Amino acid sequence: MTDDSNDVQESSATRGLGQTLQLVAMATLVALIAALTIDNRREVDIGWVVGESSAPLAAALVVAFLLGLGVGWLGAHRRRR
């Protein structure tokens, strides 16, 4: 019986470590994106298929990041037939 409880404790500890590492990785990614955004405030030209516009580089980075998150989420949650 004690062998089973040790396995459960080790599994729980490993899961806790994995969640902690995931949280640290996400916090590091957010801090990196925030630092890049703050450092890049100049205006940039954005070329579209039909036309061109300008926006702060920070805004372009945030929009690109959010679009990437959306595409990643859609890819992970697409339905399989």
Phi and psi in degrees as GROMACS dihedral restraints (atoms count N, CA, C in turn):
[ dihedral_restraints ]
;  ai    aj    ak    al  type     phi  dphi    fc
    3     4     5     6     1   -69.3    20    10
    4     5     6     7     1   -27.7    20    10
    6     7     8     9     1   -64.4    20    10
    7     8     9    10     1   -40.1    20    10
    9    10    11    12     1   -65.6    20    10
   10    11    12    13     1   -40.8    20    10
   12    13    14    15     1   -69.1    20    10
   13    14    15    16     1   -33.4    20    10
   15    16    17    18     1   -66.0    20    10
   16    17    18    19     1   -39.0    20    10
   18    19    20    21     1   -63.6    20    10
   19    20    21    22     1   -40.5    20    10
   21    22    23    24     1   -65.9    20    10
   22    23    24    25     1   -41.9    20    10
   24    25    26    27     1   -65.6    20    10
   25    26    27    28     1   -42.3    20    10
   27    28    29    30     1   -65.3    20    10
   28    29    30    31     1   -40.7    20    10
   30    31    32    33     1   -63.9    20    10
   31    32    33    34     1   -42.2    20    10
   33    34    35    36     1   -65.6    20    10
   34    35    36    37     1   -40.5    20    10
   36    37    38    39     1   -66.5    20    10
   37    38    39    40     1   -40.4    20    10
   39    40    41    42     1   -65.3    20    10
   40    41    42    43     1   -42.0    20    10
   42    43    44    45     1   -62.9    20    10
   43    44    45    46     1   -42.0    20    10
   45    46    47    48     1   -63.7    20    10
   46    47    48    49     1   -40.5    20    10
   48    49    50    51     1   -65.4    20    10
   49    50    51    52     1   -41.9    20    10
   51    52    53    54     1   -62.6    20    10
   52    53    54    55     1   -42.4    20    10
   54    55    56    57     1   -65.9    20    10
   55    56    57    58     1   -38.3    20    10
   57    58    59    60     1   -64.7    20    10
   58    59    60    61     1   -44.8    20    10
   60    61    62    63     1   -63.3    20    10
   61    62    63    64     1   -38.4    20    10
   63    64    65    66     1   -64.9    20    10
   64    65    66    67     1   -42.2    20    10
   66    67    68    69     1   -63.7    20    10
   67    68    69    70     1   -42.7    20    10
   69    70    71    72     1   -64.3    20    10
   70    71    72    73     1   -41.1    20    10
   72    73    74    75     1   -64.5    20    10
   73    74    75    76     1   -42.7    20    10
   75    76    77    78     1   -65.6    20    10
   76    77    78    79     1   -42.5    20    10
   78    79    80    81     1   -63.5    20    10
   79    80    81    82     1   -39.4    20    10
   81    82    83    84     1   -64.9    20    10
   82    83    84    85     1   -42.3    20    10
   84    85    86    87     1   -63.2    20    10
   85    86    87    88     1   -44.2    20    10
   87    88    89    90     1   -64.0    20    10
   88    89    90    91     1   -42.1    20    10
   90    91    92    93     1   -64.1    20    10
   91    92    93    94     1   -40.1    20    10
   93    94    95    96     1   -64.3    20    10
   94    95    96    97     1   -44.3    20    10
   96    97    98    99     1   -65.2    20    10
   97    98    99   100     1   -40.7    20    10
   99   100   101   102     1   -62.7    20    10
  100   101   102   103     1   -42.7    20    10
  102   103   104   105     1   -64.5    20    10
  103   104   105   106     1   -42.2    20    10
  105   106   107   108     1   -64.6    20    10
  106   107   108   109     1   -39.5    20    10
  108   109   110   111     1   -66.0    20    10
  109   110   111   112     1   -44.5    20    10
  111   112   113   114     1   -65.8    20    10
  112   113   114   115     1   -37.2    20    10
  114   115   116   117     1   -75.3    20    10
  115   116   117   118     1   -21.9    20    10
  117   118   119   120     1  -114.7    20    10
  118   119   120   121     1    79.2    20    10
  120   121   122   123     1  -103.1    20    10
  121   122   123   124     1     0.6    20    10
  123   124   125   126     1   -74.1    20    10
  124   125   126   127     1   161.0    20    10
  126   127   128   129     1   -78.4    20    10
  127   128   129   130     1   141.0    20    10
  129   130   131   132     1  -130.5    20    10
  130   131   132   133     1   152.5    20    10
  132   133   134   135     1   -88.4    20    10
  133   134   135   136     1   135.5    20    10
  135   136   137   138     1  -116.2    20    10
  136   137   138   139     1   118.7    20    10
  138   139   140   141     1   -90.8    20    10
  139   140   141   142     1   126.9    20    10
  141   142   143   144     1  -105.9    20    10
  142   143   144   145     1   171.6    20    10
  144   145   146   147     1   -61.1    20    10
  145   146   147   148     1   -40.6    20    10
  147   148   149   150     1  -122.4    20    10
  148   149   150   151     1    86.5    20    10
  150   151   152   153     1   113.5    20    10
  151   152   153   154     1  -173.0    20    10
  153   154   155   156     1  -149.1    20    10
  154   155   156   157     1   149.1    20    10
  156   157   158   159     1  -142.2    20    10
  157   158   159   160     1   170.2    20    10
  159   160   161   162     1  -125.9    20    10
  160   161   162   163     1   149.4    20    10
  162   163   164   165     1  -156.6    20    10
  163   164   165   166     1   160.1    20    10
  165   166   167   168     1   -61.9    20    10
  166   167   168   169     1   141.0    20    10
  168   169   170   171     1   -58.3    20    10
  169   170   171   172     1   -35.8    20    10
  171   172   173   174     1   -59.2    20    10
  172   173   174   175     1   -43.6    20    10
  174   175   176   177     1   -64.7    20    10
  175   176   177   178     1   -41.2    20    10
  177   178   179   180     1   -62.8    20    10
  178   179   180   181     1   -39.8    20    10
  180   181   182   183     1   -64.8    20    10
  181   182   183   184     1   -43.7    20    10
  183   184   185   186     1   -64.5    20    10
  184   185   186   187     1   -44.1    20    10
  186   187   188   189     1   -63.0    20    10
  187   188   189   190     1   -43.3    20    10
  189   190   191   192     1   -62.9    20    10
  190   191   192   193     1   -40.3    20    10
  192   193   194   195     1   -63.6    20    10
  193   194   195   196     1   -45.7    20    10
  195   196   197   198     1   -66.5    20    10
  196   197   198   199     1   -38.5    20    10
  198   199   200   201     1   -63.2    20    10
  199   200   201   202     1   -40.3    20    10
  201   202   203   204     1   -63.4    20    10
  202   203   204   205     1   -41.1    20    10
  204   205   206   207     1   -61.6    20    10
  205   206   207   208     1   -43.1    20    10
  207   208   209   210     1   -63.0    20    10
  208   209   210   211     1   -44.9    20    10
  210   211   212   213     1   -64.5    20    10
  211   212   213   214     1   -41.8    20    10
  213   214   215   216     1   -62.5    20    10
  214   215   216   217     1   -41.7    20    10
  216   217   218   219     1   -65.7    20    10
  217   218   219   220     1   -43.8    20    10
  219   220   221   222     1   -62.2    20    10
  220   221   222   223     1   -39.9    20    10
  222   223   224   225     1   -65.2    20    10
  223   224   225   226     1   -36.0    20    10
  225   226   227   228     1   -76.8    20    10
  226   227   228   229     1   -24.8    20    10
  228   229   230   231     1  -113.4    20    10
  229   230   231   232     1    18.8    20    10
  231   232   233   234     1   -73.7    20    10
  232   233   234   235     1   151.6    20    10
  234   235   236   237     1   -84.5    20    10
  235   236   237   238     1   138.5    20    10
  237   238   239   240     1  -104.0    20    10
  238   239   240   241     1   139.0    20    10
